[in-house]
Structures are given as structure tokens and as C-alpha cells.
């Protein structure tokens, strides 16, 4: 029986997402060119790069929402063209929290929609479904607002609600596309902390598109720099952010830390 260290090591080496020679065109332009990388179980990946660099396009290609021009994408060892276990994959898109504030839906009801699938569509949710909903609300720290209307929530609360909605599916990988645009730094930090807890406590693999470079290097295990080409680097205590980021932002890029509560612990410490 392997010890916990060995188990963790084996989990980290288990491929969850494998991308090979990927090309994606949009509007007759190459957006992603010859991307090659592997994401392992338990990775927490920050996807960064300038606007128009292909970050959202990559997520949509992984989800099989837009077609790839060339190459392969494999989820859990299976090509996405034939992949059938999409319940393992959760997605929080851009602007998820932007909706009609008068929409008459309570938090608990919205999160419960994450349990609806083709097998139970139109049917009453079962007790285990509601338990999953309540567990997700508790984990994200929003149980006390379960009966509030969505339009009554702050931006930070809405963020956690939509992650909870993704979480009730019990996914093994979550893709988030700039989920914290337009909220204050303190709220952002609380949100990143919740994602770290999710990654560490539940072993869920996370891919997060963000412009918060400080949070990436403080909290995440890998950084993916995108500007048509894709470069992935491990984040260690010795990593030099400027060297990594220059591949996407250019040689004249200057990295400045803002005030941030760094909590990442590296394995060799």
C-alpha cells in the first residue's frame, strides 16, 4: 500500500488533458498554432496572455464547442471528438454572473440546475441531488445566502454561486474563463482562496483564465502563457515570472506584484 506522498505523486502524473499539435482558426485567422502540453490530475493552472492571445478559444476548443483545425485534444485519455463523460468537466464562462437582476431564482435553485442532466431532465431532483447542492453551498461558504434571490447578491457572492453550480456535478476538472472581472482586490483574493481550497481538498484540476498575474504565481502550480503559441511552465519557488511571461507579453514586459496574500506551499519546503 503506497503512502500518501506516493499517492499524491501518482495523481500528479496522471494525465487529465493532453493537447498535441493543436491549431485553431477563427474568422480565417490562426488563433492557436501548434500547441502541445499535458495537464495532470491536481494541477492548478493559470492561463495568461494579452487580449486576443487565444485563451478563451483554447477553452472552447477543449470543450468541443468550436472546431479545431488540426491536432488532437484528449480528456482522460479519450479524444474529445468521441468523449462521452462530460459530467467530469465543468465550465464557468466569461460574464457568467451578468444576468437579469430581476430573474426570480434563489441561490439554492440556481446551484441545483447543475444537477440536471439528460437522464433526469423534467424530473424532480432526488435527496442525494439536494445533498450535493447543500454540500457545494457549504464548501463555497454561501450556505447563509441559499434562499436569497440572485439579483440581491454582490459580485463576489455570484462568483461563488456559479462555482458551486459547477461543483455539484462532482467534476474532475473545472475550466473558468475570467470569472472575477470587475470586483475589488479583497473579493478576488477570497475567491482565489476558495479555488485553492477546492484544488487541494478535493483534488480537482483547475484551468483558470486570468489577468491577475500575482495570483497565478502565488497560488497556482502551473502557468500557461498564450499569444497564439502556448508555453506551459511549472511554478516553483525559484521561478522567475519575467522570464516565463516574456514568451507571451514580449521582452519589454515588466512584472509588478500587487499586495496579495500568497499561500502556495511548494513540495520541497
C-alpha positions as CSV (number, residue, x, y, z in Angstrom):
1,X,0.0,0.0,0.0
2,X,1.6,3.3,-1.1
3,X,2.0,6.1,1.4
4,X,0.2,9.5,1.0
5,X,3.3,11.0,-0.7
6,X,3.4,8.3,-3.3
7,X,-0.3,8.5,-3.9
8,X,0.0,12.3,-4.4
9,X,2.9,11.8,-6.8
10,X,1.0,9.3,-8.8
11,X,-2.1,11.5,-9.0
12,X,0.0,14.4,-10.2
13,X,1.4,12.3,-13.0
14,X,-2.0,11.1,-14.2
15,X,-2.8,13.0,-17.5
16,X,-6.2,14.7,-17.5
17,X,-5.8,16.9,-20.6
18,X,-3.4,16.2,-23.4
19,X,-3.1,18.6,-26.4
20,X,-0.9,17.7,-29.4
21,X,-0.1,19.8,-32.5
22,X,-3.3,21.8,-32.0
23,X,-4.2,24.5,-34.5
24,X,-7.4,26.6,-34.2
25,X,-8.6,29.1,-36.8
26,X,-11.3,31.7,-36.2
27,X,-12.5,34.2,-38.8
28,X,-9.9,32.9,-41.2
29,X,-7.1,33.7,-38.8
30,X,-4.8,31.3,-36.9
31,X,-5.6,31.9,-33.2
32,X,-3.7,28.9,-31.8
33,X,-0.7,27.4,-33.5
34,X,1.0,24.1,-32.8
35,X,0.0,23.8,-29.1
36,X,1.5,20.9,-27.2
37,X,1.0,20.4,-23.5
38,X,-0.2,18.0,-20.8
39,X,-2.2,18.9,-17.7
40,X,-2.1,16.3,-14.8
41,X,-4.6,15.5,-12.1
42,X,-4.5,18.0,-9.3
43,X,-2.8,20.8,-11.4
44,X,-4.0,24.4,-10.8
45,X,-3.2,26.2,-14.0
46,X,-3.3,29.9,-14.6
47,X,-3.8,30.8,-18.3
48,X,-2.4,34.2,-19.1
49,X,-1.6,36.4,-22.0
50,X,-2.6,39.5,-23.9
51,X,-6.1,40.1,-25.1
52,X,-6.7,38.2,-28.4
53,X,-4.0,35.7,-27.5
54,X,-6.3,32.7,-27.8
55,X,-7.2,32.0,-24.1
56,X,-10.9,31.7,-24.5
57,X,-10.6,30.0,-27.8
58,X,-8.5,27.3,-26.2
59,X,-11.1,26.6,-23.5
60,X,-13.9,26.4,-26.2
61,X,-11.8,24.0,-28.3
62,X,-11.2,21.8,-25.2
63,X,-14.9,21.7,-24.6
64,X,-15.5,20.8,-28.3
65,X,-17.7,24.0,-28.6
66,X,-15.6,25.3,-31.5
67,X,-13.8,23.0,-34.0
68,X,-10.1,22.6,-34.1
69,X,-8.3,23.0,-37.5
70,X,-5.7,20.4,-36.8
71,X,-4.3,18.3,-34.0
72,X,-5.7,16.3,-31.1
73,X,-7.3,17.1,-27.7
74,X,-7.7,14.2,-25.2
75,X,-9.6,14.3,-22.0
76,X,-9.0,11.5,-19.6
77,X,-7.2,9.6,-22.4
78,X,-10.1,9.9,-24.9
79,X,-10.2,12.1,-27.9
80,X,-12.8,14.9,-27.4
81,X,-14.4,14.1,-30.7
82,X,-15.7,10.8,-29.1
83,X,-15.5,11.8,-25.4
84,X,-18.8,10.9,-23.6
85,X,-18.1,11.6,-20.0
86,X,-18.7,15.4,-20.0
87,X,-20.0,15.1,-16.4
88,X,-16.4,15.1,-15.4
89,X,-15.9,18.5,-16.9
90,X,-17.3,21.8,-15.6
91,X,-17.2,25.2,-17.2
92,X,-17.7,28.7,-15.8
93,X,-17.8,31.1,-18.9
94,X,-17.0,34.7,-19.1
95,X,-19.7,37.0,-17.8
96,X,-21.5,34.1,-16.1
97,X,-22.5,36.5,-13.3
98,X,-24.0,39.0,-15.7
99,X,-27.8,38.3,-16.0
100,X,-31.1,40.0,-15.4
101,X,-31.1,41.1,-11.7
102,X,-34.8,40.6,-11.6
103,X,-34.6,36.9,-12.6
104,X,-36.8,35.2,-9.9
105,X,-34.4,32.4,-8.9
106,X,-32.9,31.7,-5.5
107,X,-29.3,30.7,-5.0
108,X,-30.1,27.1,-4.0
109,X,-32.3,26.7,-7.0
110,X,-29.7,28.0,-9.4
111,X,-27.0,25.8,-8.0
112,X,-29.4,22.8,-8.3
113,X,-29.5,23.3,-12.0
114,X,-26.0,21.9,-12.1
115,X,-27.5,18.5,-11.2
116,X,-29.8,18.5,-14.2
117,X,-28.8,16.2,-17.0
118,X,-30.3,14.3,-19.9
119,X,-31.2,11.4,-17.6
120,X,-33.3,13.5,-15.1
121,X,-34.5,16.4,-17.3
122,X,-38.0,17.3,-16.3
123,X,-37.9,15.1,-13.2
124,X,-37.9,16.1,-9.5
125,X,-34.4,16.1,-8.1
126,X,-33.7,13.3,-5.6
127,X,-32.4,13.6,-2.0
128,X,-28.8,12.9,-3.0
129,X,-29.0,15.7,-5.5
130,X,-30.1,18.2,-2.9
131,X,-27.4,17.0,-0.6
132,X,-24.8,17.6,-3.3
133,X,-26.3,21.1,-3.7
134,X,-26.0,21.9,0.1
135,X,-22.5,20.4,0.3
136,X,-21.4,22.7,-2.6
137,X,-23.0,25.7,-0.9
138,X,-21.3,24.9,2.4
139,X,-17.9,24.3,0.7
140,X,-18.1,27.7,-1.1
141,X,-19.1,29.4,2.1
142,X,-22.5,30.6,0.8
143,X,-25.0,28.5,2.8
144,X,-26.3,31.5,4.6
145,X,-27.5,33.1,1.3
146,X,-29.1,29.9,-0.1
147,X,-32.6,31.4,-0.1
148,X,-31.6,34.9,-1.4
149,X,-32.6,35.9,-4.9
150,X,-29.7,36.1,-7.4
151,X,-30.3,39.8,-8.0
152,X,-29.6,40.6,-4.4
153,X,-26.1,39.3,-4.4
154,X,-22.7,41.0,-4.6
155,X,-20.3,40.2,-7.5
156,X,-18.2,38.1,-5.2
157,X,-21.1,36.1,-4.0
158,X,-22.3,35.5,-7.5
159,X,-18.9,34.1,-8.4
160,X,-19.0,31.6,-5.7
161,X,-22.6,30.6,-6.6
162,X,-21.5,29.8,-10.2
163,X,-18.6,27.8,-9.0
164,X,-20.9,25.9,-6.6
165,X,-23.2,25.2,-9.6
166,X,-20.3,23.7,-11.4
167,X,-19.2,21.8,-8.3
168,X,-22.4,19.9,-7.8
169,X,-21.7,17.9,-10.9
170,X,-18.7,16.5,-9.0
171,X,-16.4,17.2,-11.8
172,X,-12.7,16.2,-12.0
173,X,-11.7,19.3,-14.0
174,X,-13.1,22.8,-13.9
175,X,-12.4,25.4,-16.6
176,X,-13.0,29.1,-15.6
177,X,-12.8,32.0,-18.1
178,X,-12.0,35.3,-16.3
179,X,-14.7,34.7,-13.6
180,X,-13.7,37.7,-11.4
181,X,-13.7,40.7,-13.7
182,X,-14.9,43.9,-12.1
183,X,-14.7,43.1,-8.4
184,X,-12.4,44.6,-5.8
185,X,-9.0,43.1,-4.9
186,X,-10.1,41.8,-1.5
187,X,-13.0,39.9,-3.0
188,X,-10.7,38.5,-5.7
189,X,-8.3,37.2,-3.1
190,X,-11.2,35.4,-1.2
191,X,-12.3,33.8,-4.5
192,X,-8.8,32.6,-5.3
193,X,-8.6,31.2,-1.8
194,X,-11.8,29.2,-2.3
195,X,-10.4,27.8,-5.6
196,X,-7.2,26.8,-3.8
197,X,-9.2,25.0,-1.2
198,X,-11.2,23.2,-4.0
199,X,-8.0,22.2,-5.7
200,X,-6.2,21.0,-2.5
201,X,-9.2,19.5,-0.6
202,X,-10.9,17.7,-3.5
203,X,-8.0,17.2,-5.9
204,X,-9.9,18.9,-8.7
205,X,-7.9,20.0,-11.7
206,X,-8.4,23.7,-12.4
207,X,-7.7,25.8,-15.5
208,X,-8.3,29.5,-14.9
209,X,-8.0,32.3,-17.5
210,X,-7.0,35.4,-15.6
211,X,-5.1,38.7,-15.9
212,X,-4.2,38.6,-12.2
213,X,-0.5,37.5,-12.7
214,X,0.3,37.9,-9.0
215,X,-2.4,35.4,-8.0
216,X,-1.1,32.9,-10.6
217,X,2.5,32.9,-9.2
218,X,1.3,32.9,-5.6
219,X,-1.3,30.2,-5.7
220,X,-1.1,28.0,-8.8
221,X,1.1,25.1,-9.8
222,X,1.5,25.9,-13.5
223,X,1.3,28.9,-15.7
224,X,0.2,28.7,-19.3
225,X,1.3,31.7,-21.4
226,X,-0.7,32.3,-24.6
227,X,-0.2,34.6,-27.5
228,X,-1.1,32.3,-30.5
229,X,1.7,29.9,-29.3
230,X,1.3,28.1,-25.9
231,X,4.1,27.8,-23.3
232,X,3.5,25.9,-20.1
233,X,5.8,26.2,-17.1
234,X,5.8,24.7,-13.6
235,X,5.7,27.3,-10.8
236,X,8.4,26.7,-8.3
237,X,9.9,28.9,-5.5
238,X,12.8,29.6,-7.9
239,X,10.7,30.5,-11.0
240,X,11.3,34.0,-12.4
241,X,8.0,35.4,-13.6
242,X,9.6,37.8,-16.1
243,X,11.3,35.0,-17.9
244,X,8.1,33.0,-18.2
245,X,5.8,35.8,-19.1
246,X,8.1,37.4,-21.7
247,X,7.2,34.5,-24.0
248,X,3.6,35.8,-24.2
249,X,3.9,39.5,-23.4
250,X,7.3,40.3,-25.0
251,X,10.8,41.0,-23.8
252,X,9.9,44.5,-22.5
253,X,7.2,43.2,-20.2
254,X,7.7,44.4,-16.6
255,X,6.1,42.3,-13.8
256,X,4.9,44.1,-10.7
257,X,3.4,42.4,-7.6
258,X,0.4,44.0,-6.1
259,X,-0.5,43.4,-2.4
260,X,-1.5,39.8,-2.2
261,X,-1.7,37.0,0.4
262,X,0.5,34.4,-1.1
263,X,-0.2,30.9,0.4
264,X,1.2,28.4,-2.1
265,X,3.5,25.8,-0.4
266,X,6.0,24.0,-2.6
267,X,6.7,20.3,-2.2
268,X,10.4,20.8,-1.4
269,X,9.6,23.1,1.6
